[in-house]
Amino acid sequence: MEIVGECIYNNPPVLVTPSKPTPKLALYLSNLDDQRLLHFPIQYIYVFTGTLDMDTLKVALSRVLVDYYPLAGRLRASNEHDGKLIIDCNSEGVLFAEGFLPGLTAGDFILGHAKPHKSWKKLLYKDEEQSFVCTPPLVVQVTHLSCGGTILCTAIAHCVSDAFGAAHFLRAWARAAMSEDSELAHPAVAPCHDRRALAPRCTPRIAFAHPEYTAASGGDDASAVAEASSRLFAPPLSPVSVTFTAEHVARLKKLYAPSASPLEQCTSFEALAAHVWRAWVRALDPPASLPIKLLFTMGIRRLVKPELSGGCYCGNGFVLACAESTAGQLAASAPDAARLVQETKQRVDDDYVRSVIDLLEVRRGCLPDLAATFTISSLTRQGLEDIDFGAGTPVHFGPLTSEVYCLFLPVIGDPRGATALVSVPQAAADSFERCCHDGLDDVDVEDKNQLPNIGDGMAS
Ligand SMILES: COc1cc(/C=C/C(=O)SCCNC(=O)CCNC(=O)[C@H](O)C(C)(C)COP(=O)(O)OP(=O)(O)OC[C@H]2O[C@@H](n3cnc4c(N)ncnc43)[C@H](O)[C@@H]2OP(=O)(O)O)ccc1O
């Protein structure tokens, strides 16, 4: 959906600062935070049919910044540590803009209209002159709509927080906004900003191959592989959004783990990840011998020893897990693809995470290998979507832009469903959508034991 017309700003943006004095310190960022991959702001919108009260929002934000004071600081390159980023917790404040977009309604975001479009960037105030490091780690824009609805857009520097930390902050802000006296509203669990539990070892030890950061060998025919890989991301790209209902997910779980044995079942994520990874490969139809990877974000708060459980760990608590296959193998078997996802999940433990942290220490500035790679970040069950600032829960929640990495987004009103959103080469967009729906369109009416065969070869 394209947003026509311009956003009207009647006043310049303001800086919202913590309502009480907060610690003044240079906050260490872990190697999981300060990796090049995360040097960008994560921009999400919440669309409400009701009106958000501006004074209430600002007062509540000011209050929660007492607990989430790093968000009111500024990112800086540290002189002592080789340019590594730190947060200067200096209470400079959150940039808060307010605008009005005539002609746009909350209803425009409901029922299949909600694929990001480049015009959506109007929903976020941008100071063209500021670099990533100079931009405040939290920028907020509230856009009033002619229908009386409101859009809240938040841009949080990814190196400061992941989805779990962001959800914790946003829920605390919403709770403060709903409380009669926002000075009394405290987060249910105190946030933990100290990231030293994820510091690298004194002597870094890279104990695994880490294919997520290493390019696959092209063998004898490296340039043909590079050429085939680049076709997977050839512009122009088109965003595709496919919603899998709870029934679709249940169906996929059976398709991807056909055995009746309880020990061989797969989770919703494993089935969905395998299915969408395969749909991407089948739609883009690369040579069967092309090595293809799947990278997916994996939460580590409960995997590391000791667990990150002293309060809500608000830094980045995830690593990339990497499954490897070939285009031909992936297309050939659904259960094998799910097994690969399962085995990959099982390999990620405390040793693996420490090895990633050490790798990022030794190879500062490195990026994951994204050639011939499908990347998924799952945002379901993170508590991001059902946030109420006093105007009810949102009718739409999602990113401001669509990218080549795939997001699994929560479906409002269907907690066991998920929406996959990803940009693919325009020429393959319809085929990708069809492959995602393959075997699912009749799910609500047919006998769920009669499973269609969707895994019998590459798409033509
Ligand atoms: C900064 O501001 C932001 C940031 C962002 C976004 C940032 C990011 O994208 S950061 C990356 C975020 N993603 C993650 O960290 C991934 C988190 N998820 C995991 O790690 C998962 O474990 C998994 C790797 C995706 C795999 O999941 P799964 O196979 O489902 O395995 P389990 O999670 O162990 O679940 C198994 C089973 O347990 C039950 N269960 C688990 N969780 C729940 C729950 N919450 N509720 C109910 N039940 C649960 C369930 O039965 C599972 O089995 P199913 O078959 O039912 O699935 C954005 C915005 C900003 O402002």
PDBQT file of the ligand as one rigid body, heavy atoms in Angstrom, charges set to zero:
ROOT
HETATM    1  C1  LIG A 501      15.543  -3.192  18.730  1.00  0.00    +0.000 C 
HETATM    2  O1  LIG A 501      14.212  -2.969  18.535  1.00  0.00    +0.000 OA
HETATM    3  C2  LIG A 501      13.514  -3.919  17.858  1.00  0.00    +0.000 A 
HETATM    4  C3  LIG A 501      14.002  -5.115  17.418  1.00  0.00    +0.000 A 
HETATM    5  C4  LIG A 501      13.226  -6.014  16.720  1.00  0.00    +0.000 A 
HETATM    6  C5  LIG A 501      13.696  -7.255  16.225  1.00  0.00    +0.000 C 
HETATM    7  C6  LIG A 501      14.926  -7.657  16.408  1.00  0.00    +0.000 C 
HETATM    8  C7  LIG A 501      15.298  -8.980  16.013  1.00  0.00    +0.000 C 
HETATM    9  O2  LIG A 501      14.892  -9.560  15.033  1.00  0.00    +0.000 OA
HETATM   10  S1  LIG A 501      16.416  -9.769  17.019  1.00  0.00    +0.000 SA
HETATM   11  C8  LIG A 501      16.126 -11.501  16.735  1.00  0.00    +0.000 C 
HETATM   12  C9  LIG A 501      14.820 -11.947  17.348  1.00  0.00    +0.000 C 
HETATM   13  N1  LIG A 501      14.572 -13.356  17.258  1.00  0.00    +0.000 N 
HETATM   14  C10 LIG A 501      15.060 -14.234  18.140  1.00  0.00    +0.000 C 
HETATM   15  O3  LIG A 501      15.800 -13.913  19.023  1.00  0.00    +0.000 OA
HETATM   16  C11 LIG A 501      14.568 -15.633  17.992  1.00  0.00    +0.000 C 
HETATM   17  C12 LIG A 501      13.831 -16.064  19.250  1.00  0.00    +0.000 C 
HETATM   18  N2  LIG A 501      13.274 -17.394  19.100  1.00  0.00    +0.000 N 
HETATM   19  C13 LIG A 501      14.006 -18.509  19.304  1.00  0.00    +0.000 C 
HETATM   20  O4  LIG A 501      15.151 -18.475  19.663  1.00  0.00    +0.000 OA
HETATM   21  C14 LIG A 501      13.338 -19.824  19.084  1.00  0.00    +0.000 C 
HETATM   22  O5  LIG A 501      13.790 -20.690  20.026  1.00  0.00    +0.000 OA
HETATM   23  C15 LIG A 501      13.629 -20.393  17.684  1.00  0.00    +0.000 C 
HETATM   24  C16 LIG A 501      15.096 -20.564  17.406  1.00  0.00    +0.000 C 
HETATM   25  C17 LIG A 501      13.034 -19.424  16.650  1.00  0.00    +0.000 C 
HETATM   26  C18 LIG A 501      13.026 -21.792  17.547  1.00  0.00    +0.000 C 
HETATM   27  O6  LIG A 501      11.814 -21.841  18.095  1.00  0.00    +0.000 OA
HETATM   28  P1  LIG A 501      11.058 -23.220  18.346  1.00  0.00    +0.000 P 
HETATM   29  O7  LIG A 501      11.485 -24.243  17.385  1.00  0.00    +0.000 OA
HETATM   30  O8  LIG A 501       9.628 -22.886  18.417  1.00  0.00    +0.000 OA
HETATM   31  O9  LIG A 501      11.588 -23.706  19.722  1.00  0.00    +0.000 OA
HETATM   32  P2  LIG A 501      11.167 -23.185  21.117  1.00  0.00    +0.000 P 
HETATM   33  O10 LIG A 501      11.175 -21.697  21.129  1.00  0.00    +0.000 OA
HETATM   34  O11 LIG A 501      12.029 -23.896  22.081  1.00  0.00    +0.000 OA
HETATM   35  O12 LIG A 501       9.626 -23.656  21.322  1.00  0.00    +0.000 OA
HETATM   36  C19 LIG A 501       9.302 -25.037  21.384  1.00  0.00    +0.000 C 
HETATM   37  C20 LIG A 501       7.893 -25.218  21.939  1.00  0.00    +0.000 C 
HETATM   38  O13 LIG A 501       7.816 -24.542  23.194  1.00  0.00    +0.000 OA
HETATM   39  C21 LIG A 501       6.539 -23.898  23.307  1.00  0.00    +0.000 C 
HETATM   40  N3  LIG A 501       6.752 -22.445  23.404  1.00  0.00    +0.000 N 
HETATM   41  C22 LIG A 501       7.914 -21.794  23.221  1.00  0.00    +0.000 A 
HETATM   42  N4  LIG A 501       7.749 -20.486  23.441  1.00  0.00    +0.000 NA
HETATM   43  C23 LIG A 501       6.461 -20.296  23.761  1.00  0.00    +0.000 A 
HETATM   44  C24 LIG A 501       5.671 -19.160  24.092  1.00  0.00    +0.000 A 
HETATM   45  N5  LIG A 501       6.208 -17.941  24.205  1.00  0.00    +0.000 N 
HETATM   46  N6  LIG A 501       4.372 -19.337  24.334  1.00  0.00    +0.000 NA
HETATM   47  C25 LIG A 501       3.807 -20.552  24.271  1.00  0.00    +0.000 A 
HETATM   48  N7  LIG A 501       4.505 -21.693  23.966  1.00  0.00    +0.000 NA
HETATM   49  C26 LIG A 501       5.802 -21.549  23.723  1.00  0.00    +0.000 A 
HETATM   50  C27 LIG A 501       5.750 -24.242  22.099  1.00  0.00    +0.000 C 
HETATM   51  O14 LIG A 501       4.962 -25.356  22.389  1.00  0.00    +0.000 OA
HETATM   52  C28 LIG A 501       6.814 -24.617  21.084  1.00  0.00    +0.000 C 
HETATM   53  O15 LIG A 501       6.371 -25.581  20.185  1.00  0.00    +0.000 OA
HETATM   54  P3  LIG A 501       5.364 -25.185  19.005  1.00  0.00    +0.000 P 
HETATM   55  O16 LIG A 501       5.269 -26.365  18.127  1.00  0.00    +0.000 OA
HETATM   56  O17 LIG A 501       4.085 -24.805  19.610  1.00  0.00    +0.000 OA
HETATM   57  O18 LIG A 501       5.985 -24.037  18.283  1.00  0.00    +0.000 OA
HETATM   58  C29 LIG A 501      11.777  -5.593  16.476  1.00  0.00    +0.000 A 
HETATM   59  C30 LIG A 501      11.253  -4.422  16.950  1.00  0.00    +0.000 A 
HETATM   60  C31 LIG A 501      12.039  -3.520  17.648  1.00  0.00    +0.000 A 
HETATM   61  O19 LIG A 501      11.557  -2.350  18.126  1.00  0.00    +0.000 OA
ENDROOT
TORSDOF 0
